[in-house]
Amino acid sequence: MNDNRGTADNGLWIRRFQPRPEAGVRLVCLPHAGGSASFFFPMAKAMPEGVDVLCVQYPGRQDRRSEPLVDNIPDLADQVYAALLPWADRPLAFFGHSMGATLAFEVARRLEQEKDIVLTALFASARRAPSIVRAENVHERDDDGIVREMQRLSGTDAALLGDEEILRMILPAIRADYRAAETYRYEPGPALRCPVVGLTGDADPKVGVDEVAAWGRHTEASFEVKVYAGGHFYLTGHQGAVIEEVARRLR
């Protein structure tokens, strides 16, 4: 099972902060709207040796800043699916946070339908089930309105939100991601064949526990909801517990 690939493999899509070439499973982490692969750096470093963590980097941010943005989930899912195929020589699991959970679902569908690849598990964090629709329009707000939403969710460092030059650079990507997440509409189809775990904060303004529980409709396999104290970014306060939960299920 030797694997000599490093952090820069697979073009610009995959960040492998802590390569574990002998690992038996690969955990693919998909970030939230406006997020980058580095959001999952702590998870990649802390995951046990048996799990090789691949963090997805979307176009239009950090070292991909000059690339065209992708503002809809279907196109983004097609591109992530293609980028992950070279890594599918080992069992795959997905961890998607917020928009990343919806994207994880759509990529998982493509893997099952196109390649008959069934995930070891799909961890859907801080996101309502694909079939649940909320009327949201953050992507239509002006720049100040988007910044206020980010502040409300506490997902971006306060110092970053106060740096106008950095904000001007990242707001187009954030707006495109919000458009992708808010305009997504589930296309009915077969349920997934992999286990799904819904994770959420008990005070998340973006999703209710009942909306997370609705993920159970989208799998034929086992389903469970895990609720933590906190808001949309409950992860930052429960990193150890979440990592242990993921690792336990991937063993």
N, C-alpha and C positions, 0 to 999 in steps of 0.2 A: 504493500500500500504506500510505497514511497512516492512523494509528491514534492518536486523541487521548485514548484512555482512560488513566486514571491509576491510582494505587495503591489507591484505595478502591472500584473498580468491582466488579460482580458480587457485591454484598452483602458478606457477611463471609467468604466462602469463599476468596477469592483475594488474595494479597499480591504486589504487583508492585514490588519494592524498587528495581529499576533498569529502568524502562520503556524498551524499544527498539522504537519504533513501526514502524521500517522493517525489522525482522528478518524473515527468511524462514521461521523455524520457532519454535514455542513449546515450551519445555521445562517440563513440569509436574512439580514436586517434591513428593513425598508423604512426610511425616515418620514416624518410628518411634513405637512405643507410648510415650506420655507426652511426645512431642515436639510442637513447634509450628512454624509457618511460619518463624520467625526462625532455626531451625537451619540453613536453607539461605541465609541472608543472604550469607555469604561466597561461595557459589557464584553467587548472582545478581549480585553486584558484579563477580566476576572473569570471568564468561562473556563471550566475544567479542561484538562488536556484532551479529553475524548471528543471535544466539539471544536470544529474549525469554523470561525466566524467570518462571514463575508458581508461587508457593509456596502450597500448600493449608493453610488453617487449619481444624482440626477444631473442632467445638463443645466447650464446656466448659473452655476454657483462655484465658488472657490476656484479650483484650477480648471473648471469647465465653464467659467464665466462668459467666455466669448462665444459659446455654442448656442444655437437656436433653442429657445425654450419649448417645452412640450406642455400644452395647456389642457390636455384631456386624458382621462385614464385609459381608454382603449389603446391609443397610440403609445402611451408610456408603457403599458403592460406588454405590448408587442415587442418593444425594444428591450425591456428588462428580460423578458422570456428568451429572446435571442442571445442576450449577453450571458445568461445563466446556463445555457445548454452545455458549454464546455465543462461546467462544474458538476454536471449531473451524473458523473461516473460513480458518485457515492450517494447515499441517502441524503435527501434535503429536508430541512425544516425551515419555516418562515416565521419571522417576528416582524410584524408591521405595526407602527405606531400612528394612530390617527389616519390621515390620508394613506399612509403606508400600509395600513391594514386592508383597506379597500383594494389597493394595488396588489397586495399579496394574494388576495382572493382571486383577482382576475388572472394573475400569472399562474397560480395553482390550477385554475380551470384550463388554461392553455396547455400546461404540462400534462394534465390528465387526458385531455381530448386529443392532443396532437401526438404525444409520445407515450401515453399510458404510464406516466410517471406519477406515483402517488406520494405525497409528502409524508414524512414521519409525523409531523404535526404542524398546524398553523396556529400561531399565537396572535390573536387580534386584540390590540391594545388601544384603549381610549377611542373606540370608533363604533358607531352603530352598525347593525347588520346591513349587508348590501341592499336588501329589499326594503329597508326603512328609509323614507324620504323626509328630510327636513327642508323647509324653505329658508335658504341662506343666501346672502348677497354681499359678503365681505369683499369679494373680488370686484364689485362694482363701485366700492367706496373710493374716495380720494386717498392720497397717500397718508394723510393724518388719520383717516378712519381705519386704515389697515394697521397703522402703528398702535392705535388705541386697542384694537382687537388683540394684537400680540401682547400688549401690556396686561390686558384683562386675563389672558391665559397664562401669563408668566412663563412663557416658553423661551424667551430670548433675554439674554443678559441686559440689565438696565443700562449699563454703560454703552452697549452697542446701540440701543435704541436712542441714545442721546447723541450719537456721532452722526451728524447729518451726511457727511461724505460717504460713510459706510452704508448708511440707509439708502442713499440714492443708488448704490451699486446693487444692493440685495432686494430692493422692493419689487423690481420687475419679476424676479424669480418667485418671490412670495405671492405676488398677484396671480401669476400663471398657475401656481400650485393650488391656490384657493379656487381659481376658476375650475381646475380639473376636479377638485374634490366636490365642489358645490353643484356642478352641472352633471356629475355622474348619475346615471340611471341604470339600475340593474336590468339585465336582459335575462328573462327566465330560461332555465336550463337545468340539466341534471345536478343534483347535490354533489358536493365533494365527497370523496371516499376516504379522506384523511381525518384523524381526530382534530377537533378545534377547541381551543381554550380562549375564552374571552376574559380580558383583564381590564379593570377600570378603577378610577378613583371614585369615592362615594360622594364627592362634591364637584364633579366635573360639569361645567355649564354646557359643554358641547354634546354630552351623551348621558342618557339615563341608564340605570342598571337594566331596566326592562328592554331597552333598545340593544344593549349588549347581549342580553339573553336570547334575543331573536336570531343570533348567529346559529343557534341550534337547528334552525330550519334549513341551514345550508350545508349540512353534512349528514351522510348516512352512518358515520362512525360516532365515536363518543364525543360528548360535549360537556364542558364545565365552565362556570363563571367564577373568577377570583376577584374579590373586591378589596381594595386597599384604601386607607385613609388618604385623602388628598384630592386635588383637582385634575386638570387635563394633563399635567406633567407630574402625576403621582410617582412616576418612575424615579425621579431624582431623590425622593425621600425614602424609597423602598428598594434601592438597587440590589442589595444583598438578597432580600427575600424573593425578588422577581427572578434573579439569576439562579437561585437555588430551585425555584419552581420549574424554570425552563430546563435546567440541567437534569433534574429528577425525572422529568418526562422523556428526556432524550436518552436516558440510560437504557 
